[in-house]
Amino acid sequence: MNKVEAIIRPERLSMVVAALAEEGFHGLNTAQVTGRGEQRGIAHVGRAGQSYVVDMLPKIKLEIVVKDQDTTRVIDIIVAAARTGQVGDGKIFVLPVSSAIRVRTGETGEIAL
C-alpha cells in the first residue's frame, strides 16, 4: 500500500476529487495548508504602487491510501486534473504504508481500504 499526498491549487480540488471518484477512488482526506515552493511566493502591487510579497500561498493537501498496483493510476489522475501548466500547480509525494486498520470492523491490510 502507498499513501499519495498531493499539494494542489485550491481551485482544482473539485476537479481532482471528481476525476478520482469517476475512476472508483472515493476515500480521501483533504486539508487546507499554506506553503511555498521554487517560486518563493508572489509579488503584488498594492495601492499607491507599493509592492509586497506573499510568500506562503494557500494550497490543498490531498491524501489517499491505495493498493500498490493503483499508485501510478492515481498519480496520473491527479496530475491530469490538477495541472494548469503554470508555476504553483503543486507536488505529489508517495510514501509506503505498512498497515491499515478499519476501526469499525478491525479489518487490516488492503481490505481495510
Rosetta constraint file for C-alpha pairs under 8 A:
AtomPair CA 1 CA 65 HARMONIC 6.79 0.50
AtomPair CA 1 CA 66 HARMONIC 5.61 0.50
AtomPair CA 1 CA 67 HARMONIC 4.48 0.50
AtomPair CA 1 CA 68 HARMONIC 4.85 0.50
AtomPair CA 1 CA 96 HARMONIC 6.21 0.50
AtomPair CA 1 CA 97 HARMONIC 5.25 0.50
AtomPair CA 1 CA 98 HARMONIC 7.01 0.50
AtomPair CA 1 CA 99 HARMONIC 7.83 0.50
AtomPair CA 1 CA 110 HARMONIC 7.07 0.50
AtomPair CA 2 CA 65 HARMONIC 5.55 0.50
AtomPair CA 2 CA 66 HARMONIC 5.53 0.50
AtomPair CA 2 CA 67 HARMONIC 6.37 0.50
AtomPair CA 2 CA 68 HARMONIC 6.00 0.50
AtomPair CA 2 CA 71 HARMONIC 6.78 0.50
AtomPair CA 2 CA 94 HARMONIC 6.43 0.50
AtomPair CA 2 CA 95 HARMONIC 5.54 0.50
AtomPair CA 2 CA 96 HARMONIC 4.51 0.50
AtomPair CA 2 CA 97 HARMONIC 5.10 0.50
AtomPair CA 3 CA 63 HARMONIC 6.77 0.50
AtomPair CA 3 CA 64 HARMONIC 5.66 0.50
AtomPair CA 3 CA 65 HARMONIC 4.23 0.50
AtomPair CA 3 CA 66 HARMONIC 6.43 0.50
AtomPair CA 3 CA 94 HARMONIC 5.69 0.50
AtomPair CA 3 CA 95 HARMONIC 5.09 0.50
AtomPair CA 3 CA 96 HARMONIC 6.15 0.50
AtomPair CA 3 CA 97 HARMONIC 6.19 0.50
AtomPair CA 4 CA 62 HARMONIC 7.94 0.50
AtomPair CA 4 CA 63 HARMONIC 5.71 0.50
AtomPair CA 4 CA 64 HARMONIC 5.32 0.50
AtomPair CA 4 CA 65 HARMONIC 6.15 0.50
AtomPair CA 4 CA 66 HARMONIC 7.64 0.50
AtomPair CA 4 CA 71 HARMONIC 7.46 0.50
AtomPair CA 4 CA 75 HARMONIC 7.55 0.50
AtomPair CA 4 CA 92 HARMONIC 6.89 0.50
AtomPair CA 4 CA 93 HARMONIC 5.83 0.50
AtomPair CA 4 CA 94 HARMONIC 4.68 0.50
AtomPair CA 4 CA 95 HARMONIC 6.56 0.50
AtomPair CA 5 CA 61 HARMONIC 6.75 0.50
AtomPair CA 5 CA 62 HARMONIC 5.63 0.50
AtomPair CA 5 CA 63 HARMONIC 4.59 0.50
AtomPair CA 5 CA 64 HARMONIC 6.70 0.50
AtomPair CA 5 CA 92 HARMONIC 5.59 0.50
AtomPair CA 5 CA 93 HARMONIC 5.09 0.50
AtomPair CA 5 CA 94 HARMONIC 6.32 0.50
AtomPair CA 5 CA 95 HARMONIC 8.00 0.50
AtomPair CA 6 CA 60 HARMONIC 7.94 0.50
AtomPair CA 6 CA 61 HARMONIC 5.61 0.50
AtomPair CA 6 CA 62 HARMONIC 5.06 0.50
AtomPair CA 6 CA 63 HARMONIC 6.51 0.50
AtomPair CA 6 CA 78 HARMONIC 7.85 0.50
AtomPair CA 6 CA 90 HARMONIC 7.22 0.50
AtomPair CA 6 CA 91 HARMONIC 5.79 0.50
AtomPair CA 6 CA 92 HARMONIC 4.29 0.50
AtomPair CA 6 CA 93 HARMONIC 6.35 0.50
AtomPair CA 7 CA 59 HARMONIC 6.40 0.50
AtomPair CA 7 CA 60 HARMONIC 5.61 0.50
AtomPair CA 7 CA 61 HARMONIC 4.55 0.50
AtomPair CA 7 CA 62 HARMONIC 6.39 0.50
AtomPair CA 7 CA 90 HARMONIC 5.07 0.50
AtomPair CA 7 CA 91 HARMONIC 5.28 0.50
AtomPair CA 7 CA 92 HARMONIC 6.32 0.50
AtomPair CA 8 CA 12 HARMONIC 6.97 0.50
AtomPair CA 8 CA 13 HARMONIC 7.28 0.50
AtomPair CA 8 CA 59 HARMONIC 5.72 0.50
AtomPair CA 8 CA 60 HARMONIC 5.33 0.50
AtomPair CA 8 CA 61 HARMONIC 6.51 0.50
AtomPair CA 8 CA 62 HARMONIC 7.70 0.50
AtomPair CA 8 CA 82 HARMONIC 6.58 0.50
AtomPair CA 8 CA 89 HARMONIC 5.89 0.50
AtomPair CA 8 CA 90 HARMONIC 4.67 0.50
AtomPair CA 8 CA 91 HARMONIC 6.94 0.50
AtomPair CA 9 CA 13 HARMONIC 6.99 0.50
AtomPair CA 9 CA 58 HARMONIC 7.63 0.50
AtomPair CA 9 CA 59 HARMONIC 5.17 0.50
AtomPair CA 9 CA 60 HARMONIC 6.17 0.50
AtomPair CA 9 CA 82 HARMONIC 7.33 0.50
AtomPair CA 9 CA 88 HARMONIC 7.41 0.50
AtomPair CA 9 CA 89 HARMONIC 6.04 0.50
AtomPair CA 9 CA 90 HARMONIC 6.79 0.50
AtomPair CA 10 CA 58 HARMONIC 7.27 0.50
AtomPair CA 10 CA 59 HARMONIC 5.43 0.50
AtomPair CA 10 CA 60 HARMONIC 5.36 0.50
AtomPair CA 12 CA 16 HARMONIC 6.28 0.50
AtomPair CA 12 CA 81 HARMONIC 7.20 0.50
AtomPair CA 12 CA 82 HARMONIC 5.49 0.50
AtomPair CA 13 CA 17 HARMONIC 6.11 0.50
AtomPair CA 13 CA 60 HARMONIC 7.34 0.50
AtomPair CA 13 CA 82 HARMONIC 7.51 0.50
AtomPair CA 14 CA 18 HARMONIC 6.03 0.50
AtomPair CA 15 CA 19 HARMONIC 6.07 0.50
AtomPair CA 15 CA 81 HARMONIC 5.83 0.50
AtomPair CA 15 CA 82 HARMONIC 7.26 0.50
AtomPair CA 16 CA 20 HARMONIC 6.17 0.50
AtomPair CA 16 CA 77 HARMONIC 7.45 0.50
AtomPair CA 16 CA 78 HARMONIC 5.74 0.50
AtomPair CA 16 CA 81 HARMONIC 5.06 0.50
AtomPair CA 16 CA 82 HARMONIC 6.13 0.50
AtomPair CA 17 CA 21 HARMONIC 6.10 0.50
AtomPair CA 17 CA 26 HARMONIC 7.98 0.50
AtomPair CA 18 CA 22 HARMONIC 6.06 0.50
AtomPair CA 19 CA 23 HARMONIC 6.56 0.50
AtomPair CA 19 CA 77 HARMONIC 6.55 0.50
AtomPair CA 19 CA 78 HARMONIC 7.66 0.50
AtomPair CA 19 CA 81 HARMONIC 6.74 0.50
AtomPair CA 20 CA 24 HARMONIC 6.43 0.50
AtomPair CA 20 CA 25 HARMONIC 5.06 0.50
AtomPair CA 20 CA 26 HARMONIC 6.75 0.50
AtomPair CA 20 CA 74 HARMONIC 7.22 0.50
AtomPair CA 20 CA 77 HARMONIC 6.51 0.50
AtomPair CA 20 CA 78 HARMONIC 7.41 0.50
AtomPair CA 21 CA 25 HARMONIC 4.93 0.50
AtomPair CA 21 CA 26 HARMONIC 5.07 0.50
AtomPair CA 27 CA 64 HARMONIC 6.73 0.50
AtomPair CA 27 CA 113 HARMONIC 7.93 0.50
AtomPair CA 28 CA 62 HARMONIC 7.00 0.50
AtomPair CA 28 CA 63 HARMONIC 5.68 0.50
AtomPair CA 28 CA 64 HARMONIC 4.69 0.50
AtomPair CA 28 CA 65 HARMONIC 7.49 0.50
AtomPair CA 29 CA 62 HARMONIC 5.74 0.50
AtomPair CA 29 CA 63 HARMONIC 5.16 0.50
AtomPair CA 29 CA 64 HARMONIC 6.60 0.50
AtomPair CA 30 CA 60 HARMONIC 6.61 0.50
AtomPair CA 30 CA 61 HARMONIC 5.43 0.50
AtomPair CA 30 CA 62 HARMONIC 4.47 0.50
AtomPair CA 30 CA 63 HARMONIC 6.28 0.50
AtomPair CA 31 CA 60 HARMONIC 5.75 0.50
AtomPair CA 31 CA 61 HARMONIC 5.19 0.50
AtomPair CA 31 CA 62 HARMONIC 6.72 0.50
AtomPair CA 32 CA 58 HARMONIC 7.19 0.50
AtomPair CA 32 CA 59 HARMONIC 6.13 0.50
AtomPair CA 32 CA 60 HARMONIC 4.79 0.50
AtomPair CA 32 CA 61 HARMONIC 6.31 0.50
AtomPair CA 33 CA 58 HARMONIC 5.96 0.50
AtomPair CA 33 CA 59 HARMONIC 5.29 0.50
AtomPair CA 33 CA 60 HARMONIC 5.72 0.50
AtomPair CA 33 CA 61 HARMONIC 6.45 0.50
AtomPair CA 34 CA 56 HARMONIC 5.57 0.50
AtomPair CA 34 CA 57 HARMONIC 5.17 0.50
AtomPair CA 34 CA 58 HARMONIC 4.44 0.50
AtomPair CA 34 CA 59 HARMONIC 5.53 0.50
AtomPair CA 34 CA 60 HARMONIC 7.98 0.50
AtomPair CA 35 CA 55 HARMONIC 7.70 0.50
AtomPair CA 35 CA 56 HARMONIC 4.70 0.50
AtomPair CA 35 CA 57 HARMONIC 5.37 0.50
AtomPair CA 35 CA 58 HARMONIC 6.73 0.50
AtomPair CA 35 CA 59 HARMONIC 7.12 0.50
AtomPair CA 36 CA 40 HARMONIC 5.42 0.50
AtomPair CA 36 CA 41 HARMONIC 5.95 0.50
AtomPair CA 36 CA 55 HARMONIC 6.42 0.50
AtomPair CA 36 CA 56 HARMONIC 5.37 0.50
AtomPair CA 36 CA 57 HARMONIC 6.13 0.50
AtomPair CA 37 CA 41 HARMONIC 7.53 0.50
AtomPair CA 37 CA 88 HARMONIC 7.47 0.50
AtomPair CA 39 CA 87 HARMONIC 7.26 0.50
AtomPair CA 39 CA 88 HARMONIC 7.43 0.50
AtomPair CA 40 CA 55 HARMONIC 5.66 0.50
AtomPair CA 40 CA 56 HARMONIC 7.82 0.50
AtomPair CA 41 CA 53 HARMONIC 6.67 0.50
AtomPair CA 41 CA 54 HARMONIC 5.38 0.50
AtomPair CA 41 CA 55 HARMONIC 3.71 0.50
AtomPair CA 41 CA 56 HARMONIC 6.00 0.50
AtomPair CA 41 CA 57 HARMONIC 6.48 0.50
AtomPair CA 42 CA 53 HARMONIC 5.62 0.50
AtomPair CA 42 CA 54 HARMONIC 5.42 0.50
AtomPair CA 42 CA 55 HARMONIC 6.26 0.50
AtomPair CA 43 CA 51 HARMONIC 6.67 0.50
AtomPair CA 43 CA 52 HARMONIC 5.66 0.50
AtomPair CA 43 CA 53 HARMONIC 4.29 0.50
AtomPair CA 43 CA 54 HARMONIC 6.25 0.50
AtomPair CA 44 CA 51 HARMONIC 5.46 0.50
AtomPair CA 44 CA 52 HARMONIC 5.43 0.50
AtomPair CA 44 CA 53 HARMONIC 6.13 0.50
AtomPair CA 44 CA 54 HARMONIC 7.53 0.50
AtomPair CA 45 CA 49 HARMONIC 5.73 0.50
AtomPair CA 45 CA 50 HARMONIC 5.53 0.50
AtomPair CA 45 CA 51 HARMONIC 4.15 0.50
AtomPair CA 45 CA 52 HARMONIC 6.39 0.50
AtomPair CA 46 CA 50 HARMONIC 5.20 0.50
AtomPair CA 46 CA 51 HARMONIC 5.80 0.50
AtomPair CA 46 CA 52 HARMONIC 7.33 0.50
AtomPair CA 65 CA 97 HARMONIC 7.79 0.50
AtomPair CA 65 CA 113 HARMONIC 7.31 0.50
AtomPair CA 66 CA 70 HARMONIC 6.06 0.50
AtomPair CA 66 CA 71 HARMONIC 6.20 0.50
AtomPair CA 66 CA 113 HARMONIC 7.27 0.50
AtomPair CA 67 CA 71 HARMONIC 6.59 0.50
AtomPair CA 67 CA 110 HARMONIC 6.63 0.50
AtomPair CA 70 CA 74 HARMONIC 6.17 0.50
AtomPair CA 71 CA 75 HARMONIC 6.26 0.50
AtomPair CA 72 CA 76 HARMONIC 6.14 0.50
AtomPair CA 73 CA 77 HARMONIC 6.25 0.50
AtomPair CA 74 CA 78 HARMONIC 6.23 0.50
AtomPair CA 75 CA 79 HARMONIC 6.11 0.50
AtomPair CA 75 CA 92 HARMONIC 7.63 0.50
AtomPair CA 76 CA 80 HARMONIC 6.09 0.50
AtomPair CA 77 CA 81 HARMONIC 6.21 0.50
AtomPair CA 78 CA 82 HARMONIC 5.80 0.50
AtomPair CA 79 CA 83 HARMONIC 5.69 0.50
AtomPair CA 82 CA 89 HARMONIC 6.83 0.50
AtomPair CA 83 CA 89 HARMONIC 5.90 0.50
AtomPair CA 84 CA 89 HARMONIC 6.45 0.50
AtomPair CA 85 CA 89 HARMONIC 7.10 0.50
AtomPair CA 99 CA 108 HARMONIC 6.99 0.50
AtomPair CA 99 CA 109 HARMONIC 5.62 0.50
AtomPair CA 100 CA 108 HARMONIC 5.50 0.50
AtomPair CA 100 CA 109 HARMONIC 5.12 0.50
AtomPair CA 100 CA 110 HARMONIC 6.98 0.50
AtomPair CA 100 CA 112 HARMONIC 6.05 0.50
AtomPair CA 100 CA 113 HARMONIC 7.09 0.50
AtomPair CA 101 CA 106 HARMONIC 6.05 0.50
AtomPair CA 101 CA 107 HARMONIC 5.67 0.50
AtomPair CA 101 CA 108 HARMONIC 4.46 0.50
AtomPair CA 101 CA 109 HARMONIC 6.59 0.50
AtomPair CA 101 CA 112 HARMONIC 5.60 0.50
AtomPair CA 102 CA 106 HARMONIC 5.24 0.50
AtomPair CA 102 CA 107 HARMONIC 5.28 0.50
AtomPair CA 102 CA 108 HARMONIC 6.45 0.50
AtomPair CA 102 CA 112 HARMONIC 4.99 0.50
AtomPair CA 102 CA 113 HARMONIC 7.49 0.50
AtomPair CA 103 CA 107 HARMONIC 7.60 0.50
AtomPair CA 107 CA 111 HARMONIC 6.73 0.50
AtomPair CA 107 CA 112 HARMONIC 5.42 0.50
AtomPair CA 108 CA 112 HARMONIC 5.28 0.50
AtomPair CA 109 CA 113 HARMONIC 7.48 0.50
